[in-house]
Amino acid sequence: GAGVSQSPSNKVTEKGKDVELRCDPISGHTALYWYRQRLGQGLEFLIYFQGNSAPDKSGLPSDRFSAERTGESVSTLTIQRTQQEDSAVYLCASSPSLAGSYEQYFGPGTRLTVT
Amino acid sequence: AQSVTQPDIHITVSEGASLELRCNYSYGATPYLFWYVQSPGQGLQLLLKYFSGDTLVQGIKGFEAEFKRSQSSFNLRKPSVHWSDAAEYFCAVTTSTSGTYKYIFGTGTRLKVLA
């Protein structure tokens, strides 16, 4: 079946503009994660959705960042008033279950460049 | 706080040589442990995972990892490296806080393979 997809694959935006990144998880996966990966660095957890439970937003770096998920389907990550330090690859992953024993399936990422 | 440490930022090996990538974690209980690989321009792909049982786990592409509780380590090994193994490798652990599972990733080890 189809894997995790993300769009756009690349986004160049001017400083101060808002951007919206989209993630389509694998069908049936109840858990969905967003990460940020700055150049040459590891993955930085942003936010986590699990079913109808309240999302874990503890990783969002500022109130300019927000994310939504409709049920167990598409998620969007919105960055308002983008700054140059927001430039990074944003990775989405989904997982079959809440249980930590399940691996995450990653999308190819969205490369965001803020000029 | 829980953490994952990959002490080697870069490793260079010759093709055909053996490989060991180090991973240490800090977590009170037995964690779920993972190794992922990220090839250039690609999303992360799961190599192997450990939940319980046999402490030596086999993964894809000829990789294996050994869980050593006494050393809080989960090192990744391969007996003979191929040029196609050049990539970035991430160790990850899941933790449970109040019933939600958050994956913590190490900062990654970039592997270079010499012909």
Chai-1 contact restraints between the chains, C-beta under 6 A:
chainA,res_idxA,chainB,res_idxB,connection_type,confidence,min_distance_angstrom,max_distance_angstrom,comment,restraint_id
A,G42,B,F105,contact,1.0,0.0,6.0,A-B,restraint_1
A,G42,B,T107,contact,1.0,0.0,6.0,A-B,restraint_2
A,G42,B,G108,contact,1.0,0.0,6.0,A-B,restraint_3
A,L43,B,F105,contact,1.0,0.0,6.0,A-B,restraint_4
A,D56,B,T100,contact,1.0,0.0,6.0,A-B,restraint_5
A,G100,B,Y32,contact,1.0,0.0,6.0,A-B,restraint_6
A,G100,B,T94,contact,1.0,0.0,6.0,A-B,restraint_7
A,G100,B,S96,contact,1.0,0.0,6.0,A-B,restraint_8
A,G100,B,Y101,contact,1.0,0.0,6.0,A-B,restraint_9
A,S101,B,Y32,contact,1.0,0.0,6.0,A-B,restraint_10
A,S101,B,F51,contact,1.0,0.0,6.0,A-B,restraint_11
A,E103,B,F34,contact,1.0,0.0,6.0,A-B,restraint_12
A,E103,B,L46,contact,1.0,0.0,6.0,A-B,restraint_13
A,E103,B,K49,contact,1.0,0.0,6.0,A-B,restraint_14
A,F106,B,G43,contact,1.0,0.0,6.0,A-B,restraint_15
A,F106,B,L44,contact,1.0,0.0,6.0,A-B,restraint_16
A,G107,B,G43,contact,1.0,0.0,6.0,A-B,restraint_17
A,P108,B,G43,contact,1.0,0.0,6.0,A-B,restraint_18
A,G109,B,G43,contact,1.0,0.0,6.0,A-B,restraint_19
